[in-house]
Amino acid sequence: MKLTQKFLAMAAATQSLERTEIHATAKGFTVTAKLRKQEPEKLFTDRGEVRAFKSWNTCMRYLRSIGVTHVTVDMTEWIPEALSVKEQKE
């Protein structure tokens, strides 16, 4: 089973989330969530692709809107000098 935005929202509402991580990469910000008694899963779109938020603000607004208030951030793959995701596409 893939973790979709709808399922993540339901897990947050039922307090089934143990941990939520944000991974900052060159492609954007991805979310990994650990639900009770399950292995951590990446957040996917309804179309089956890994959900990558293009901006930090969008990612945080989404998580906050579904009730996620604590996250861990992994910046291992993030390069501060790199252009933003939006600028890389242009």
N, CA, C and O atoms as a GROMACS GRO file, in nm:
protein
  360
    1MET      N    1   0.083  -0.119   0.000
    1MET     CA    2   0.000   0.000   0.000
    1MET      C    3   0.088   0.125   0.000
    1MET      O    4   0.185   0.134   0.075
    2LYS      N    5   0.053   0.220  -0.084
    2LYS     CA    6   0.126   0.346  -0.089
    2LYS      C    7   0.056   0.448  -0.002
    2LYS      O    8  -0.067   0.454   0.004
    3LEU      N    9   0.137   0.529   0.064
    3LEU     CA   10   0.085   0.634   0.151
    3LEU      C   11   0.044   0.754   0.066
    3LEU      O   12   0.130   0.822   0.008
    4THR      N   13  -0.086   0.780   0.057
    4THR     CA   14  -0.137   0.893  -0.020
    4THR      C   15  -0.170   1.008   0.074
    4THR      O   16  -0.171   0.991   0.196
    5GLN      N   17  -0.195   1.125   0.017
    5GLN     CA   18  -0.227   1.242   0.098
    5GLN      C   19  -0.354   1.218   0.179
    5GLN      O   20  -0.364   1.260   0.295
    6LYS      N   21  -0.452   1.151   0.120
    6LYS     CA   22  -0.578   1.124   0.190
    6LYS      C   23  -0.553   1.032   0.310
    6LYS      O   24  -0.606   1.055   0.418
    7PHE      N   25  -0.472   0.928   0.290
    7PHE     CA   26  -0.443   0.834   0.398
    7PHE      C   27  -0.361   0.902   0.508
    7PHE      O   28  -0.384   0.877   0.627
    8LEU      N   29  -0.265   0.987   0.469
    8LEU     CA   30  -0.185   1.058   0.568
    8LEU      C   31  -0.273   1.150   0.652
    8LEU      O   32  -0.255   1.160   0.774
    9ALA      N   33  -0.367   1.218   0.588
    9ALA     CA   34  -0.459   1.305   0.662
    9ALA      C   35  -0.542   1.225   0.761
    9ALA      O   36  -0.565   1.270   0.874
   10MET      N   37  -0.588   1.107   0.720
   10MET     CA   38  -0.666   1.021   0.808
   10MET      C   39  -0.581   0.972   0.926
   10MET      O   40  -0.628   0.967   1.039
   11ALA      N   41  -0.455   0.937   0.898
   11ALA     CA   42  -0.364   0.892   1.004
   11ALA      C   43  -0.338   1.004   1.104
   11ALA      O   44  -0.332   0.980   1.224
   12ALA      N   45  -0.322   1.125   1.054
   12ALA     CA   46  -0.299   1.240   1.144
   12ALA      C   47  -0.423   1.266   1.229
   12ALA      O   48  -0.412   1.297   1.348
   13ALA      N   49  -0.540   1.254   1.169
   13ALA     CA   50  -0.665   1.280   1.242
   13ALA      C   51  -0.689   1.176   1.351
   13ALA      O   52  -0.748   1.208   1.454
   14THR      N   53  -0.645   1.053   1.329
   14THR     CA   54  -0.666   0.946   1.427
   14THR      C   55  -0.545   0.928   1.519
   14THR      O   56  -0.539   0.833   1.597
   15GLN      N   57  -0.449   1.019   1.509
   15GLN     CA   58  -0.327   1.016   1.591
   15GLN      C   59  -0.249   0.885   1.576
   15GLN      O   60  -0.197   0.831   1.673
   16SER      N   61  -0.243   0.836   1.451
   16SER     CA   62  -0.171   0.713   1.421
   16SER      C   63  -0.027   0.738   1.376
   16SER      O   64   0.047   0.643   1.352
   17LEU      N   65   0.012   0.864   1.364
   17LEU     CA   66   0.147   0.897   1.320
   17LEU      C   67   0.244   0.889   1.438
   17LEU      O   68   0.220   0.947   1.544
   18GLU      N   69   0.353   0.817   1.418
   18GLU     CA   70   0.458   0.814   1.519
   18GLU      C   71   0.566   0.917   1.487
   18GLU      O   72   0.623   0.979   1.577
   19ARG      N   73   0.593   0.936   1.358
   19ARG     CA   74   0.702   1.026   1.318
   19ARG      C   75   0.677   1.075   1.176
   19ARG      O   76   0.629   1.000   1.091
   20THR      N   77   0.709   1.201   1.150
   20THR     CA   78   0.699   1.259   1.016
   20THR      C   79   0.832   1.325   0.985
   20THR      O   80   0.882   1.406   1.063
   21GLU      N   81   0.889   1.291   0.870
   21GLU     CA   82   1.018   1.346   0.829
   21GLU      C   83   1.005   1.420   0.696
   21GLU      O   84   0.931   1.378   0.607
   22ILE      N   85   1.077   1.530   0.686
   22ILE     CA   86   1.086   1.605   0.561
   22ILE      C   87   1.226   1.584   0.508
   22ILE      O   88   1.324   1.599   0.581
   23HIS      N   89   1.237   1.548   0.380
   23HIS     CA   90   1.366   1.530   0.316
   23HIS      C   91   1.384   1.639   0.211
   23HIS      O   92   1.310   1.643   0.113
   24ALA      N   93   1.480   1.727   0.233
   24ALA     CA   94   1.508   1.836   0.139
   24ALA      C   95   1.606   1.784   0.034
   24ALA      O   96   1.717   1.742   0.068
   25THR      N   97   1.565   1.787  -0.092
   25THR     CA   98   1.649   1.740  -0.202
   25THR      C   99   1.649   1.843  -0.313
   25THR      O  100   1.581   1.945  -0.304
   26ALA      N  101   1.725   1.816  -0.417
   26ALA     CA  102   1.728   1.906  -0.532
   26ALA      C  103   1.593   1.909  -0.604
   26ALA      O  104   1.562   2.007  -0.671
   27LYS      N  105   1.513   1.804  -0.590
   27LYS     CA  106   1.383   1.797  -0.657
   27LYS      C  107   1.270   1.858  -0.575
   27LYS      O  108   1.159   1.875  -0.626
   28GLY      N  109   1.296   1.891  -0.452
   28GLY     CA  110   1.192   1.948  -0.367
   28GLY      C  111   1.193   1.885  -0.230
   28GLY      O  112   1.293   1.828  -0.187
   29PHE      N  113   1.081   1.895  -0.162
   29PHE     CA  114   1.068   1.846  -0.025
   29PHE      C  115   0.973   1.727  -0.024
   29PHE      O  116   0.856   1.739  -0.059
   30THR      N  117   1.025   1.611   0.018
   30THR     CA  118   0.942   1.491   0.025
   30THR      C  119   0.912   1.462   0.170
   30THR      O  120   0.983   1.504   0.261
   31VAL      N  121   0.804   1.388   0.191
   31VAL     CA  122   0.757   1.355   0.325
   31VAL      C  123   0.761   1.204   0.344
   31VAL      O  124   0.716   1.128   0.257
   32THR      N  125   0.814   1.161   0.456
   32THR     CA  126   0.812   1.021   0.496
   32THR      C  127   0.743   1.014   0.631
   32THR      O  128   0.776   1.091   0.722
   33ALA      N  129   0.649   0.923   0.643
   33ALA     CA  130   0.575   0.911   0.768
   33ALA      C  131   0.584   0.769   0.822
   33ALA      O  132   0.580   0.672   0.747
   34LYS      N  133   0.595   0.760   0.953
   34LYS     CA  134   0.596   0.630   1.022
   34LYS      C  135   0.466   0.620   1.098
   34LYS      O  136   0.440   0.698   1.190
   35LEU      N  137   0.383   0.524   1.058
   35LEU     CA  138   0.258   0.499   1.126
   35LEU      C  139   0.277   0.383   1.223
   35LEU      O  140   0.369   0.304   1.208
   36ARG      N  141   0.191   0.374   1.322
   36ARG     CA  142   0.201   0.267   1.421
   36ARG      C  143   0.208   0.130   1.356
   36ARG      O  144   0.131   0.098   1.265
   37LYS      N  145   0.304   0.050   1.404
   37LYS     CA  146   0.321  -0.089   1.362
   37LYS      C  147   0.348  -0.105   1.213
   37LYS      O  148   0.321  -0.211   1.156
   38GLN      N  149   0.400  -0.002   1.149
   38GLN     CA  150   0.434  -0.010   1.007
   38GLN      C  151   0.571   0.050   0.984
   38GLN      O  152   0.622   0.126   1.067
   39GLU      N  153   0.631   0.014   0.873
   39GLU     CA  154   0.758   0.072   0.832
   39GLU      C  155   0.734   0.213   0.780
   39GLU      O  156   0.624   0.242   0.732
   40PRO      N  157   0.834   0.302   0.787
   40PRO     CA  158   0.817   0.436   0.730
   40PRO      C  159   0.788   0.429   0.580
   40PRO      O  160   0.846   0.347   0.508
   41GLU      N  161   0.698   0.514   0.534
   41GLU     CA  162   0.657   0.518   0.393
   41GLU      C  163   0.668   0.660   0.341
   41GLU      O  164   0.640   0.756   0.412
   42LYS      N  165   0.709   0.672   0.215
   42LYS     CA  166   0.710   0.803   0.149
   42LYS      C  167   0.567   0.839   0.110
   42LYS      O  168   0.484   0.752   0.085
   43LEU      N  169   0.541   0.968   0.104
   43LEU     CA  170   0.412   1.018   0.061
   43LEU      C  171   0.406   1.017  -0.091
   43LEU      O  172   0.496   1.067  -0.158
   44PHE      N  173   0.298   0.959  -0.146
   44PHE     CA  174   0.279   0.949  -0.290
   44PHE      C  175   0.159   1.031  -0.334
   44PHE      O  176   0.069   1.060  -0.255
   45THR      N  177   0.157   1.068  -0.462
   45THR     CA  178   0.040   1.131  -0.521
   45THR      C  179  -0.062   1.023  -0.553
   45THR      O  180  -0.031   0.904  -0.545
   46ASP      N  181  -0.182   1.063  -0.588
   46ASP     CA  182  -0.285   0.966  -0.627
   46ASP      C  183  -0.246   0.893  -0.755
   46ASP      O  184  -0.296   0.784  -0.782
   47ARG      N  185  -0.157   0.952  -0.834
   47ARG     CA  186  -0.112   0.891  -0.959
   47ARG      C  187   0.004   0.794  -0.939
   47ARG      O  188   0.050   0.732  -1.035
   48GLY      N  189   0.051   0.780  -0.815
   48GLY     CA  190   0.155   0.683  -0.785
   48GLY      C  191   0.298   0.734  -0.790
   48GLY      O  192   0.391   0.654  -0.789
   49GLU      N  193   0.316   0.865  -0.796
   49GLU     CA  194   0.450   0.923  -0.795
   49GLU      C  195   0.481   0.976  -0.656
   49GLU      O  196   0.390   1.014  -0.581
   50VAL      N  197   0.610   0.979  -0.620
   50VAL     CA  198   0.648   1.036  -0.491
   50VAL      C  199   0.608   1.184  -0.492
   50VAL      O  200   0.640   1.256  -0.586
   51ARG      N  201   0.540   1.228  -0.388
   51ARG     CA  202   0.496   1.368  -0.379
   51ARG      C  203   0.614   1.453  -0.338
   51ARG      O  204   0.670   1.434  -0.230
   52ALA      N  205   0.653   1.546  -0.425
   52ALA     CA  206   0.762   1.639  -0.395
   52ALA      C  207   0.706   1.781  -0.397
   52ALA      O  208   0.662   1.830  -0.501
   53PHE      N  209   0.707   1.844  -0.282
   53PHE     CA  210   0.661   1.982  -0.272
   53PHE      C  211   0.772   2.072  -0.325
   53PHE      O  212   0.889   2.051  -0.292
   54LYS      N  213   0.738   2.170  -0.405
   54LYS     CA  214   0.838   2.258  -0.465
   54LYS      C  215   0.888   2.364  -0.368
   54LYS      O  216   0.998   2.417  -0.385
   55SER      N  217   0.809   2.394  -0.267
   55SER     CA  218   0.854   2.495  -0.170
   55SER      C  219   0.834   2.446  -0.027
   55SER      O  220   0.744   2.366   0.002
   56TRP      N  221   0.919   2.495   0.059
   56TRP     CA  222   0.911   2.463   0.202
   56TRP      C  223   0.777   2.509   0.258
   56TRP      O  224   0.712   2.436   0.334
   57ASN      N  225   0.735   2.630   0.221
   57ASN     CA  226   0.609   2.685   0.273
   57ASN      C  227   0.489   2.598   0.236
   57ASN      O  228   0.402   2.574   0.319
   58THR      N  229   0.484   2.552   0.112
   58THR     CA  230   0.373   2.468   0.068
   58THR      C  231   0.370   2.338   0.146
   58THR      O  232   0.264   2.293   0.190
   59CYS      N  233   0.486   2.278   0.165
   59CYS     CA  234   0.497   2.154   0.240
   59CYS      C  235   0.449   2.173   0.384
   59CYS      O  236   0.370   2.094   0.435
   60MET      N  237   0.495   2.278   0.448
   60MET     CA  238   0.458   2.303   0.587
   60MET      C  239   0.310   2.338   0.600
   60MET      O  240   0.243   2.292   0.692
   61ARG      N  241   0.259   2.419   0.507
   61ARG     CA  242   0.116   2.453   0.511
   61ARG      C  243   0.030   2.327   0.497
   61ARG      O  244  -0.069   2.311   0.569
   62TYR      N  245   0.068   2.238   0.405
   62TYR     CA  246  -0.008   2.114   0.387
   62TYR      C  247  -0.007   2.031   0.515
   62TYR      O  248  -0.112   1.990   0.563
   63LEU      N  249   0.112   2.007   0.570
   63LEU     CA  250   0.121   1.924   0.690
   63LEU      C  251   0.043   1.984   0.806
   63LEU      O  252  -0.027   1.914   0.878
   64ARG      N  253   0.055   2.115   0.822
   64ARG     CA  254  -0.018   2.182   0.930
   64ARG      C  255  -0.170   2.171   0.909
   64ARG      O  256  -0.245   2.155   1.005
   65SER      N  257  -0.214   2.180   0.784
   65SER     CA  258  -0.357   2.175   0.753
   65SER      C  259  -0.420   2.039   0.788
   65SER      O  260  -0.540   2.032   0.813
   66ILE      N  261  -0.340   1.932   0.789
   66ILE     CA  262  -0.394   1.801   0.824
   66ILE      C  263  -0.366   1.765   0.970
   66ILE      O  264  -0.401   1.656   1.015
   67GLY      N  265  -0.303   1.855   1.043
   67GLY     CA  266  -0.282   1.834   1.186
   67GLY      C  267  -0.144   1.787   1.228
   67GLY      O  268  -0.124   1.751   1.344
   68VAL      N  269  -0.049   1.785   1.136
   68VAL     CA  270   0.088   1.746   1.170
   68VAL      C  271   0.159   1.870   1.224
   68VAL      O  272   0.170   1.971   1.154
   69THR      N  273   0.206   1.862   1.348
   69THR     CA  274   0.269   1.979   1.410
   69THR      C  275   0.416   1.956   1.447
   69THR      O  276   0.484   2.051   1.486
   70HIS      N  277   0.464   1.832   1.436
   70HIS     CA  278   0.604   1.802   1.466
   70HIS      C  279   0.665   1.726   1.349
   70HIS      O  280   0.611   1.625   1.304
   71VAL      N  281   0.778   1.775   1.300
   71VAL     CA  282   0.848   1.708   1.191
   71VAL      C  283   0.998   1.708   1.221
   71VAL      O  284   1.049   1.789   1.298
   72THR      N  285   1.067   1.613   1.157
   72THR     CA  286   1.212   1.608   1.159
   72THR      C  287   1.257   1.639   1.018
   72THR      O  288   1.197   1.591   0.922
   73VAL      N  289   1.362   1.718   1.004
   73VAL     CA  290   1.410   1.758   0.871
   73VAL      C  291   1.546   1.695   0.843
   73VAL      O  292   1.637   1.704   0.925
   74ASP      N  293   1.557   1.631   0.727
   74ASP     CA  294   1.683   1.573   0.680
   74ASP      C  295   1.731   1.657   0.562
   74ASP      O  296   1.669   1.658   0.456
   75MET      N  297   1.844   1.727   0.581
   75MET     CA  298   1.897   1.813   0.476
   75MET      C  299   2.023   1.756   0.413
   75MET      O  300   2.100   1.829   0.351
   76THR      N  301   2.045   1.625   0.429
   76THR     CA  302   2.166   1.561   0.378
   76THR      C  303   2.188   1.586   0.230
   76THR      O  304   2.300   1.612   0.188
   77GLU      N  305   2.082   1.578   0.149
   77GLU     CA  306   2.093   1.594   0.004
   77GLU      C  307   2.068   1.736  -0.044
   77GLU      O  308   2.070   1.762  -0.164
   78TRP      N  309   2.046   1.828   0.048
   78TRP     CA  310   2.017   1.967   0.012
   78TRP      C  311   2.146   2.045  -0.004
   78TRP      O  312   2.236   2.035   0.080
   79ILE      N  313   2.155   2.122  -0.110
   79ILE     CA  314   2.272   2.204  -0.135
   79ILE      C  315   2.228   2.350  -0.129
   79ILE      O  316   2.157   2.397  -0.218
   80PRO      N  317   2.270   2.423  -0.026
   80PRO     CA  318   2.223   2.561  -0.010
   80PRO      C  319   2.253   2.651  -0.129
   80PRO      O  320   2.175   2.742  -0.158
   81GLU      N  321   2.363   2.627  -0.198
   81GLU     CA  322   2.401   2.712  -0.311
   81GLU      C  323   2.320   2.682  -0.437
   81GLU      O  324   2.323   2.761  -0.532
   82ALA      N  325   2.250   2.570  -0.440
   82ALA     CA  326   2.173   2.531  -0.559
   82ALA      C  327   2.056   2.627  -0.579
   82ALA      O  328   2.005   2.686  -0.484
   83LEU      N  329   2.016   2.641  -0.703
   83LEU     CA  330   1.899   2.722  -0.735
   83LEU      C  331   1.776   2.656  -0.676
   83LEU      O  332   1.775   2.536  -0.650
   84SER      N  333   1.671   2.734  -0.656
   84SER     CA  334   1.547   2.677  -0.607
   84SER      C  335   1.489   2.585  -0.714
   84SER      O  336   1.529   2.592  -0.830
   85VAL      N  337   1.397   2.500  -0.675
   85VAL     CA  338   1.336   2.404  -0.769
   85VAL      C  339   1.270   2.480  -0.884
   85VAL      O  340   1.282   2.439  -0.999
   86LYS      N  341   1.203   2.588  -0.854
   86LYS     CA  342   1.134   2.666  -0.957
   86LYS      C  343   1.235   2.724  -1.056
   86LYS      O  344   1.213   2.719  -1.176
   87GLU      N  345   1.345   2.778  -1.007
   87GLU     CA  346   1.447   2.838  -1.093
   87GLU      C  347   1.518   2.735  -1.179
   87GLU      O  348   1.562   2.767  -1.289
   88GLN      N  349   1.531   2.611  -1.131
   88GLN     CA  350   1.597   2.507  -1.208
   88GLN      C  351   1.517   2.469  -1.332
   88GLN      O  352   1.576   2.430  -1.432
   89LYS      N  353   1.385   2.480  -1.326
   89LYS     CA  354   1.300   2.443  -1.439
   89LYS      C  355   1.304   2.547  -1.550
   89LYS      O  356   1.287   2.513  -1.667
   90GLU      N  357   1.327   2.671  -1.516
   90GLU     CA  358   1.321   2.779  -1.616
   90GLU      C  359   1.442   2.781  -1.705
   90GLU      O  360   1.452   2.866  -1.794
   0.00000   0.00000   0.00000
